Amino acid sequence: MNHNKSGKLAEIAATAYFLLHGYSVVKHNYITGRGTGAGEIDLIVKKKNLLVFVEVKKRQSLEKAAYAILPAQQQRIWKAAENFIQNHPEFAEFDIRFDAFLYCSAFCFEHISDAWRSW
């Protein structure tokens, strides 16, 4: 399976996981655009007054997936989250959280709630 297909499979697994845990999907693959210094957000979900920005990482092991979310990427995701909230003021009063969904296979995944804090 090529990288793009396996990455999409991981994003589908993450979406299913959050839906099964009572979240609703706000947006898949939010991109801010060139020149913003922000990165793509793989998945944005909400539950009550909580908005969660999820980074999905697929690697050969969960440990490798966890280490693949570098501080520079966390900062770009944070900037993208700021951009999202500016463009969607209906979420301005929501609590914010940054999660990681680590994926190795259909039976090997981990959700890390509050994986990092904003700067």
N, C-alpha and C positions, 0 to 999 in steps of 0.2 A: 504494500500500500504506500502511495507517495505521501510526502510531508503534508501537502494541503488537505488531502482526504483524511489523514489521521488527525490533523488539527481540528478539522470540522467535526469529526467524530467525538473528540474530546469536548468541544463546545456543545454538541448535542447532549452528551452525558451530563455536563454541568447544568444545562437548562433543565433537563429532566430531574436532576437532583434537587434543584431549587424549587421547581414546581411541586415536587412531592413533599417538600418541607414548608409549604404554605406561602411561598413567595409568588409574585406575579412578575412577568417579564416586562420591563420598560423599553429596553432597546438592546439589539444585538449589534456588535461591531460598530460602535460609535467612533467616528473619525472627525477630528476638529478641522483638518485642512492644513495645507502647507504654510510654513512661516509662523506657526503658533508655538512651536517648541513642545507640543504636546503629543502624546502617543494615542494609539487606538485603545479603546476600552472594549474588551471582548464581550462582556455581558453586564447589563445594568438591571438589577431586580429591586423590588420593593416589597415591604411587608409592614402594614400599618403606616407608621410615621418614620420608617427607616428606609433609606436609599443605600443600596450596596453596589459598589463598583467591583467587579470580579475580573481578576486576571486568570485566564485558563492556560496552564502549561502542560504540554504533553512531552514526556521524555521516556527513556528506557527504564528509568526507576523514579520512584517518588522523590528520593533524595536529590537526584539530578534536576528534577522539575523544580524543586524548592530553591535550589541554588541558582537556577536560571533567572529568577526574578531579582535582578540587580538593583541597587539603590537608584541608579540613574533612570532605570525603567519605572520604578515606583514614583519618582518625581514627575516623569512625563505623564503617567496615568493620573497623578494628582492634578496636574495642569489641565488635562483633558476633562477631569471631573469638574473643575472650576468652570471650564468653558461650557460644559453641559448644563450646569446649574444656571449660569448666566443666560443661556439660550432657552431654558425651561424654568422660568421663575415659579411655576407651580410647585417646584420641589425645594424652594429656597428655605423653607422652615423645617425641612426633614432633617433627622439625624443622619449622619454620613458614616459609612464604614467601608474599608477596603479589605476584600477577601481574596484568597487564592484558592483555586480549584486545581489540584495536581492530579494528573491522569497518566496512568501507565498502560492500563487495559480495562476492559469492561468490568473486571473483578478486582482491579487494583487502582483505587483513586482515594483522594483525601481532600476534604474541605477544611481550610484553615480560616476560621472566622477572625476578623480583626488582625489580618496578617501583617499589616504595617499601619503606621499613623501618618497623617499628612504633615507636611513640613511647617 
